[in-house]
């Protein structure tokens, strides 16, 4: 009796395993078919639809740079640039707050052609990174910065519009492939109008305000910024992205960046929200509280006391406007 019961259990187990294998194979095939079913072209043009993400160090600094201990540093024991140490606000981050080295994504000679006075402002921006970088305040990233922030974004392509939804701060832009009226005002993300040159998507982006940066190194522009992007499918899962940047108020000549952008190919990949507006409320507005909320932090190796302050006079408004 017990033997018959054991045999029955074995039979059920084998049957269940067989069914499981069939279901697993079916899911795998369906997943594969989902990838293969994606139309390679839309009305004869490459299909960029999908979720994409860059994989480089451009978000830290577009130009080639050595690894650095932090985005904000101060003089150490020796008065040399290579001997600088992390500044107090980022000291506790250790290696997490360090900047990885990079060969850079700026093409040709590898340098951004700043006018002399603009280069001084760029250096000043870097020194005051915590107070000035729009990314820290969760402001919209602008173009081309949105394309290489370390966050994914989703491209949805139709015949006359291409929509890009960015995870960072839930922003988006539409690339118009048809004729549209110009925008009524300048914006963070600009106004994108595209056309095809063979299999290359060319996007002309204009009507920017002057508030976004290109990276965390203080590279910036004015409201005269003009960007021309080029999207090429190297493979079904790699876009070769180029952007030519022109701003006669800041640069002596146009310059260009280039990089690969990779498709996120996980079977269950989807774009998730990164609502950083909520994350930076205390950073942005905590100094306006009647009673300071965040005052003290203590770890095993250090204790940090925080004193919030309100910038005086017009500087108060300028801090929020940057």
HELIX and SHEET records of a PDB file:
HELIX    1   1 UNK A    2  UNK A   37  1                                  36    
HELIX    2   2 UNK A   81  UNK A   83  5                                   3    
HELIX    3   3 UNK A   88  UNK A   97  5                                  10    
HELIX    4   4 UNK A  116  UNK A  127  1                                  12    
HELIX    5   5 UNK A  129  UNK A  132  1                                   4    
HELIX    6   6 UNK A  145  UNK A  147  5                                   3    
HELIX    7   7 UNK A  276  UNK A  279  1                                   4    
HELIX    8   8 UNK A  281  UNK A  285  1                                   5    
HELIX    9   9 UNK A  286  UNK A  288  5                                   3    
HELIX   10  10 UNK A  314  UNK A  321  1                                   8    
SHEET    1   A 2 UNK A  41  UNK A  42  0                                        
SHEET    2   A 2 UNK A  45  UNK A  46 -1                                        
SHEET    1   B10 UNK A  50  UNK A  54  0                                        
SHEET    2   B10 UNK A 153  UNK A 157 -1                                        
SHEET    3   B10 UNK A 161  UNK A 166 -1                                        
SHEET    4   B10 UNK A 172  UNK A 176 -1                                        
SHEET    5   B10 UNK A 191  UNK A 197  1                                        
SHEET    6   B10 UNK A 200  UNK A 206 -1                                        
SHEET    7   B10 UNK A 226  UNK A 235 -1                                        
SHEET    8   B10 UNK A 238  UNK A 246 -1                                        
SHEET    9   B10 UNK A 255  UNK A 263 -1                                        
SHEET   10   B10 UNK A  50  UNK A  54 -1                                        
SHEET    1   C 2 UNK A  73  UNK A  74  0                                        
SHEET    2   C 2 UNK A  85  UNK A  86 -1                                        
SHEET    1   D 2 UNK A 296  UNK A 298  0                                        
SHEET    2   D 2 UNK A 303  UNK A 305 -1                                        
END                                                                             
